[in-house]
C-alpha cells in the first residue's frame, strides 16, 4: 500500500485557489508488466495470394494436430512453464478458446484434450492493457466498509487503461481515505484477467451484456475489456456513482463505447464489483459522450448532466434509466479558461448547500482545467455559485504526457467535510487531491456577481 501525506499546492502555480488544494502525490502510472490473455485471430490473406480452400486458422490447427502425443505434451508443458504465475487457470482459458473455434476442427474427427488445449494456446496472446496510459479516474465508496479505523472509508477507483492499438478498457484499484483526508492506494496484484460473458435474462434491456469475475479474483485483477462491436476500440471514461434507491446502493457508470468510427453512451451496473451488466443507452442524448448520473432521483425522476453538443452542458430528466431525450441548456462557456468547450467531471455531489458539479473547461493551447459549480438541491437547473477561475489546472510538475496540458476527472466523492478528487494528468497517469468543502464554498462566486 502506498501512502502520501497531503501537501499544499504551492508548486509555482498561478491558481487563485491553490491554497485550498491538497495534492497527494499518489501517482498511479501505467504498468506494462500487467497483462491479460485475449483471443488472437491471424490475419486473412487476399484470395489471389492464397487461393486455398482452408482458412489460415484451419492450416494452423492442421499443423498443431499433426504433432504426436509426446510432442504435444512437451509443447504444452513448455508453454505452462514459460507463463507460470502470469495468469490464473491458463489451461482452462485455452480450452474455452478452443470451444469458440469449432469451425477450425471441422477437418478432424479425433483429437485429445491436450491437442485441443494446445490449439487454444496458438489462438491466444498476452495483451498489456495499461502499457500506455492509466487515467481519467472516478471514485466511489467500497461496498465493504468493515475493519476500518473510525473516520476512515474504503474506496474504489476506476481507471481508463490504454494498451497496444490505443484500445481502452476499464480497471480498478482499492484504497482508504483516513479521517484527515490522507489517501492510501492498495498495490494491484501481479495477475489480471477478463470476466466470463453470459447471456442476459429476458428481463434485461435490449443489448445488455452480463459479465462475472471469479470469486477468487482480487478487485485490482478485474479488467473489463471491449466485448461488443460498438465497444471494439474502447470503453472510455467511466463516470461511477453510488446511486441510492429505496435503501439500496447500486453502482452505475456511464461510459463511452467507441467502435473506431462512432460513439455512443452506455451504462454499467453492479452491486458488488464482481458481477456487471453493460447496456446501451437509448434516445437522442445517448448519441454523444460525457453523461453523468445524479446519485439519486429528483422528484421521482432520474437526472443526468450531459453534453449533447460539442461545447455546452445540459440537464436531462427521464423516467426510464436507459432512455434519454434531449434536455435543457444548463451551462455554456463563459470564462477565458473554458472558451473552447466545457464538460462535466463526473456525477454531482450532494452537500447541505446543494449539488457540487465539477466541470472541465478547455482554453487557449487546448489546456484543460477543472472548476466547480453549485446547483440548487431541489431544482438543479438553478446555478447558485461557481468558481470563476480554475480550481485545478496543469502546473509545471504535471503537464507532460501523451496529451500535454490536461487535467481531467471522471468523478469525485464526499468524505465528511472533504471532497476527494482523483484526476488524470495529460492522458497518461493519475493523481489525487482533497478539498475542504467549507473552503471551497468560500472561493465560489454567487451567480450574478461575475
Buried (B, 14 or more C-beta within 10 A) or exposed (E): EBEBEBEEBEEEBEBEBBEBBBBBBBBBEBBEEBBBBBBEEEEEEEEEEEEEEBBBBBBBBEEBBEBEEEEBBEBBEEBBEEBEEBBBEBBEBBBBBBEEBEEBBEEBEEBEEBBBBBBBBBBBEEBBBBBBBBBBBBBBBBBEEEEBEEEBBBBBBBBBBBBEEEBBBBBBBBBBBBEEBBBBBBEBEBBBBBBEEEEBEEEEBEBBBBBBBEEEBBBBBBBBBBBBEBBBBBBBBBBBBBBEEEEEEEBBBBBBBBBEEEBBBBBBBBEEBBBBBBBBBBBEBBBBBBBBBBBEBBEEEBBBBBBBEEBBBBBBBBEEBBBBBEBEEBBEBEBEBBBBBBBBBBBBBBBEBBBBBBBBBBBEEEBBBBBBBBBEBEEBBEBBBBBBBBBBBBBEEBBEBBBBBBBBBBBBBBBBEBBBBBBBBBBBBBBBBBBBBEBBBEBBEEEEEE
